[in-house]
Amino acid sequence: MTTETNTKVRIRQKAEELFMKYGIRSVSMDDIANALGMSKKTIYQYFVDKDELVTAVVEADVQDMQGDCIKILEGSKDAIHEIFLTIDRLLEQFRNMNPMLIYDLEKFHIRGYQKFMDHKNKFLLQVIRKNLERGLAEGLYRDDLNADLVARFRLESMMIPFNIDLFPPTKFSMADVSKEIMELYVHGLVSQKGYKLIVKYKEERLKQANHDTLSGKTK
């Protein structure tokens, strides 16, 4: 990686860190420059304006999210395990995410928002559909499911944790809301065989959490 490329990546990563924590609108180019210990002029050598920087952050995030989805699919034992691994990844992401992020993106950075929506409505919809097909083939999901309807429902339910009117951040954490929604979703999908796997994976996670607590580990 050249020095120039390295600097551009550093700027993008620092911007992402600040956007995730404080939201996009409340973070200025001055804030990013100060956090990096460089001049704003230097940032403008790599990004024409804040909008271009936001778009670059979204593009990198989308690439990472798609890579995560592929790794989760490859590392999962079955369709239900895939959902539990997805829950783990979402909790990791949402613990440090400002719920205003999507609102700021839609309101002030339409290019970035369109890229995110394209990822959501095409890539993520396919991921959900494939999981439903997998679960049906494995006999873990109810065979009377309307897969197309359920996939669209799941796609839109992903956005609920960002609704700050419904779940104000002072009362609810995005991670908790997302976990509850995902667990309700998977419980609604499963056959009797699938329900047994839910119980199994939950027990495994509880044992691991207890082990981590006893050994002094924190997640």
C-alpha positions as CSV (number, residue, x, y, z in Angstrom):
1,M,0.0,0.0,0.0
2,T,1.4,3.4,-1.0
3,T,1.7,6.3,1.4
4,E,-1.0,8.1,-0.5
5,T,-3.4,5.1,-0.4
6,N,-2.6,4.5,3.3
7,T,-3.4,8.1,4.2
8,K,-6.7,7.9,2.3
9,V,-7.7,4.7,4.1
10,R,-6.7,6.3,7.5
11,I,-9.0,9.3,6.8
12,R,-11.9,7.0,5.7
13,Q,-11.5,4.7,8.8
14,K,-11.3,7.6,11.2
15,A,-14.4,9.2,9.6
16,E,-16.3,5.9,9.9
17,E,-15.3,5.6,13.6
18,L,-16.6,9.1,14.3
19,F,-19.8,8.7,12.2
20,M,-20.6,5.4,14.0
21,K,-20.2,7.0,17.4
22,Y,-21.8,10.5,16.9
23,G,-23.8,10.2,13.7
24,I,-22.8,11.8,10.3
25,R,-24.3,15.3,10.6
26,S,-22.7,16.1,13.9
27,V,-19.2,15.3,12.7
28,S,-17.5,18.0,10.7
29,M,-14.4,17.8,8.5
30,D,-12.6,19.8,11.2
31,D,-13.5,17.1,13.7
32,I,-12.1,14.4,11.5
33,A,-8.9,16.4,10.8
34,N,-8.4,17.0,14.6
35,A,-8.9,13.4,15.4
36,L,-6.3,12.4,12.8
37,G,-3.9,15.2,13.8
38,M,-3.7,16.6,10.3
39,S,-5.0,19.7,8.5
40,K,-8.4,19.9,6.9
41,K,-6.5,20.9,3.7
42,T,-4.8,17.5,3.7
43,I,-8.2,15.7,3.8
44,Y,-9.4,17.7,0.9
45,Q,-6.5,16.5,-1.2
46,Y,-8.0,13.0,-1.0
47,F,-11.8,13.8,-0.7
48,V,-13.4,16.7,-2.6
49,D,-16.0,17.2,0.2
50,K,-17.7,15.5,3.1
51,D,-20.2,13.9,0.8
52,E,-17.5,12.1,-1.2
53,L,-15.9,11.0,2.1
54,V,-19.3,9.7,3.4
55,T,-19.8,7.8,0.1
56,A,-16.4,6.2,0.4
57,V,-17.2,5.1,4.0
58,V,-20.5,3.5,2.9
59,E,-18.8,1.7,0.0
60,A,-16.2,0.3,2.3
61,D,-18.8,-0.7,4.8
62,V,-21.0,-2.4,2.2
63,Q,-17.9,-4.4,1.0
64,D,-17.2,-5.5,4.6
65,M,-20.8,-6.4,5.3
66,Q,-21.0,-8.5,2.1
67,G,-17.7,-10.2,3.1
68,D,-19.1,-10.9,6.5
69,C,-22.3,-12.5,5.1
70,I,-20.2,-14.8,2.9
71,K,-18.0,-15.9,5.8
72,I,-21.0,-16.5,8.0
73,L,-22.6,-18.7,5.3
74,E,-19.4,-20.6,4.8
75,G,-18.8,-21.1,8.6
76,S,-22.4,-22.1,9.5
77,K,-23.5,-25.7,10.2
78,D,-27.1,-25.1,9.1
79,A,-29.7,-22.3,8.3
80,I,-30.4,-21.6,12.0
81,H,-26.8,-21.5,12.9
82,E,-26.3,-19.0,10.1
83,I,-28.9,-16.7,11.8
84,F,-27.3,-17.1,15.2
85,L,-23.9,-16.1,13.7
86,T,-25.6,-13.2,12.0
87,I,-27.1,-12.1,15.4
88,D,-23.5,-12.2,16.9
89,R,-22.2,-10.0,14.1
90,L,-25.0,-7.5,14.4
91,L,-24.7,-7.2,18.1
92,E,-21.0,-6.4,17.6
93,Q,-21.8,-3.7,15.0
94,F,-24.8,-2.2,16.8
95,R,-23.2,-1.9,20.3
96,N,-21.2,1.1,19.0
97,M,-23.5,2.5,16.4
98,N,-25.4,5.8,16.6
99,P,-29.0,5.2,15.6
100,M,-29.1,8.5,13.7
101,L,-26.7,7.1,11.1
102,I,-29.3,6.0,8.6
103,Y,-31.4,9.1,9.0
104,D,-28.4,11.4,8.5
105,L,-27.4,9.4,5.4
106,E,-30.9,9.6,3.9
107,K,-31.4,13.3,4.7
108,F,-27.9,14.7,3.9
109,H,-26.0,12.2,1.8
110,I,-28.3,10.7,-0.9
111,R,-25.5,9.1,-2.9
112,G,-24.3,7.1,0.1
113,Y,-27.8,6.3,1.1
114,Q,-28.6,5.0,-2.4
115,K,-25.5,2.7,-2.3
116,F,-26.6,1.4,1.1
117,M,-30.2,0.8,-0.1
118,D,-28.9,-0.9,-3.2
119,H,-26.9,-3.3,-1.0
120,K,-30.0,-3.9,1.3
121,N,-32.6,-4.4,-1.5
122,K,-30.4,-6.6,-3.7
123,F,-27.6,-8.4,-1.9
124,L,-29.2,-8.7,1.6
125,L,-32.6,-9.8,0.1
126,Q,-30.8,-12.6,-1.8
127,V,-28.9,-13.6,1.4
128,I,-32.3,-13.8,3.3
129,R,-34.0,-15.8,0.5
130,K,-31.1,-18.3,0.3
131,N,-31.2,-18.8,4.0
132,L,-35.0,-19.5,3.8
133,E,-34.4,-22.0,0.9
134,R,-31.6,-23.6,2.9
135,G,-33.8,-23.9,6.1
136,L,-36.6,-25.4,4.1
137,A,-34.3,-27.9,2.3
138,E,-32.9,-28.9,5.7
139,G,-36.3,-29.4,7.2
140,L,-35.6,-26.8,9.8
141,Y,-38.2,-24.2,8.7
142,R,-42.0,-24.7,8.4
143,D,-42.9,-26.0,4.9
144,D,-45.9,-23.7,4.6
145,L,-43.7,-20.5,4.7
146,N,-44.3,-17.9,2.0
147,A,-40.6,-17.4,1.4
148,D,-40.9,-14.3,-0.8
149,L,-43.2,-12.5,1.7
150,V,-41.0,-13.5,4.7
151,A,-37.8,-12.4,3.0
152,R,-39.3,-8.9,2.4
153,F,-40.6,-8.8,6.0
154,R,-37.2,-9.6,7.4
155,L,-35.5,-7.0,5.1
156,E,-37.7,-4.2,6.4
157,S,-37.5,-5.4,10.0
158,M,-33.8,-4.8,9.8
159,M,-34.4,-1.1,9.8
160,I,-36.6,-1.0,12.9
161,P,-33.8,-0.6,15.4
162,F,-32.9,2.7,13.7
163,N,-36.4,4.1,14.5
164,I,-35.6,6.5,17.4
165,D,-39.2,7.5,17.8
166,L,-40.2,3.9,18.4
167,F,-37.1,2.9,20.3
168,P,-35.5,6.1,21.9
169,P,-31.8,5.5,22.6
170,T,-32.3,6.7,26.2
171,K,-34.5,3.7,26.8
172,F,-33.3,1.0,24.4
173,S,-30.0,-0.1,22.9
174,M,-29.9,-0.9,19.2
175,A,-28.1,-4.1,20.0
176,D,-30.9,-5.3,22.3
177,V,-33.7,-4.3,19.9
178,S,-32.0,-6.0,17.0
179,K,-31.4,-9.2,19.0
180,E,-35.0,-9.4,20.1
181,I,-36.3,-8.9,16.6
182,M,-34.0,-11.5,15.2
183,E,-35.0,-14.1,17.8
184,L,-38.7,-13.4,17.2
185,Y,-38.0,-13.8,13.5
186,V,-36.2,-17.2,13.8
187,H,-38.8,-18.5,16.2
188,G,-41.5,-17.8,13.7
189,L,-39.7,-19.7,10.9
190,V,-38.9,-23.0,12.5
191,S,-40.4,-26.5,12.4
192,Q,-40.2,-28.8,15.5
193,K,-36.8,-30.0,14.3
194,G,-35.6,-26.4,13.9
195,Y,-36.9,-25.4,17.4
196,K,-34.7,-28.1,19.0
197,L,-31.7,-26.5,17.3
198,I,-32.7,-23.0,18.6
199,V,-32.7,-24.4,22.1
200,K,-29.3,-26.2,21.5
201,Y,-27.6,-23.0,20.1
202,K,-29.0,-20.8,22.9
203,E,-27.7,-23.3,25.6
204,E,-24.3,-23.3,23.9
205,R,-24.2,-19.5,24.0
206,L,-25.3,-19.4,27.6
207,K,-22.6,-21.8,28.6
208,Q,-20.0,-19.8,26.7
209,A,-21.2,-16.6,28.3
210,N,-21.0,-18.2,31.8
211,H,-17.5,-19.5,31.0
212,D,-16.3,-16.1,29.8
213,T,-17.7,-14.5,33.0
214,L,-16.0,-17.0,35.3
215,S,-12.7,-16.6,33.4
216,G,-12.9,-12.8,33.6
217,K,-13.3,-12.3,29.8
218,T,-15.5,-9.5,28.5
219,K,-17.0,-9.4,25.1
